[in-house]
Amino acid sequence: MDEAAFYLLAGVVRTYAPCGETPILKVFQTRDHLSVMSGITPAGQLATRTRARALTSLDSVAFLRHLYWYFGSKLLVIWDGASIHRATEVKDFLADGWTKVIHLERFPAYAPELNPDEGVWQHLKHVELRNVCCINFAHLSIELDLAIRRLRRRSDLIRSFFAGAELKL
């Protein structure tokens, strides 16, 4: 599992500026964003949760619950040491008996290269949404949803994120 933010400002991958002339992009900058939490499986499945605000520990709990009901089996969740994963709400959730069906492990600190879910963000931001400029958050939400749906159909690509992270399960 991992989290990422998507902003209205387009991730420019390529421009049509003449060689040697740096393009100047004039944009309305804002810190507002869509927050996305995702989880992938070695079988190539992708689950996501999107919010128009910063994610909280309650979102982590809701996502863990969703993953359990979605997959219908015990889970091994490997995630980073973000504060929303270490919060009291997550500890209380696990203390309520969820440790019987959900086992949590933490990636080492400062090791995003070990997290296969980073491949999801790289693909969404630099392939699916490259050069996409949205006029508002409704438009960004639609484009992001479409990009996630396209990625879900590519289980082979999702499986490759595990190989890219060289994570042995």
Beta strands, then each sheet from edge to edge (+ up, - down):
strand 1: 2-6
strand 2: 34-40
strand 3: 46-51
strand 4: 75-79
strand 5: 102-106
sheet 1: 1+ 2- 3+
sheet 2: 4+ 5+
end
